[in-house]
Amino acid sequence: MAASEEEPVVRQRVAEGDKSEQVSPGSEVESDDDRLPEQHLEDRTKAIPQGTDQEPNFLHTVLAPLPPRWRNWVIRGIFTWLMIGLFCVIIYVGPLALMFTTLLVQVWCFKEIINIGYSVYRMHGLPWFRSLSWWFLITSNYFFYGESLVADYFSVIFSKSDFMRWLIVYHRFTSFTMYIIGFVWFVLSLKKRYYMRQFSLFAWTHVALLIVVTQSYLIIINIFHGMIWFIVPVSMIVINDVMAYMFGFFFGKTPLIQLSPKKTWEGFIGGGFSTIIMGMLLSYLLCQYPFFVCPVEYSEAEDSFKYDCDPSPIFRPQEYSLPETMANFSALLGWKKTVTMYPFVLHSVALSLFSSVIGPFGGFFASGFKRAFKIKDFGDVIPGHGGMMDRFDCQYLMASFVNVYIMTFISETSPQKLLQKVYFLKPEQQLQLYKLLQDSLIARGILQP
């Protein structure tokens, strides 16, 4: 009797395209998750907010006479300047404000990505997906920020507490335990007929963590090398985005890539040249202020963070000889055959080339993602721009490059970082290190016996 009741249901589902292969009543395939036809996917993503379609009521009334294209242009411009102004205020407050802002942006971007996954793979009666996603976010942040930032940069502060010292010493074990709790939690939440969706969401969460948490962690690491390593790359992405939009809006005729039909070669090239020139000017300006170029370090003597230092060589003016042809031409004009420049300005050229040539591909990647799920924006938190992820898709890619660039060409081990690690040695180990170092310095003639 039960089998006869199930047969019409199965035949109906096969006829409607819910299954791509023939199934039989009671089979294992029938108990797994249904596939998502394209029309179902489109229906499920309609509920996702479309940010560029959102207009504040006041602006909608004031700008009503304008054509839609120009109305969007004005709204986008207004909120661009508001975001730039807010960014300048956060910079003025200091590096800790930048780090806190990075964490807030990370959480919001993760929320937008997870909401899309939840809309696409909608599940009925399975309340654990959101809770598991946020648990894995907390676990990932605890692992990244606990080990590297707390142990390497704030260890002087936390070493004063026995409990915090214990957390740092057993940090990896604690992180692993937290992840295992989430893993077991996920396995216990599996339900028949929803396996495919649940495993898809499990993978979705981990990809979101890889994109958002890892990149935001690299951003904060870059800040600790000096705020200039954060401000200049972020500004380059903003400059490239704005100038490419401007050149494309007024001069764009040649499509650049199929994923983003509005992107043009004119905007791509104009934005690239603008980024190189304006990036060099911004770098030259910031190199003159220790507040921007000094690494973020905690001073135990002052019991606070210090922003004054003796700038590293890349932030000191150096004289460079011009190529022979340019030197001869300069001599004919009565100018010097050399030019004085901050080395960081030359490094900024490499950053600007990446931000203008490779950086846009972060946006193209996000465009492909949105097209795959038939959505226009990740959210609607910023009128004229979309969601937070719509603004930071290129920034995350840029953060990875900057971190790799610093570690490859710039970073050097400092005595302060080594001292941070020494604080976590036992007293007898610290004494042993002191004697070994003293004997080595005496043997090399640096210290007198």
Secondary structure by P-SEA (a helix, b strand, c coil): cccccaaaaaaaaaaaccccccccccccccccbbbbcaaaaaaaacccccccccccaaaaaaaccccaaaaaaaaaaaaaaaaaaaaaaaaaacaaaaaaaaaaaaaaaaaaaaaaaaaaacccccccaaaaaaaaaaaaaaaaaacccccccccccccccaaaaaaaaaaaaaaaaaaaaaaaaaaaaccccaaaaaaaaaaaaaaaaaacaaaaaaaaaaaaacccccaaaaaaaaaaaaaaaaaaacccccccccccccccaaaaaaaaaaaaaaaaaaaaaacccccccccccccccccccccccccccccbbbbbbccaaaaaaaaaaccccbbbbcaaaaaaaaaaaaaacccaaaaaaaaaaaaaacccccccccccccccccccaaaaaaaaaaaaaaacccccccaaaaaaaaaaccaaaaaaaaaaaaaaaaaaccccc
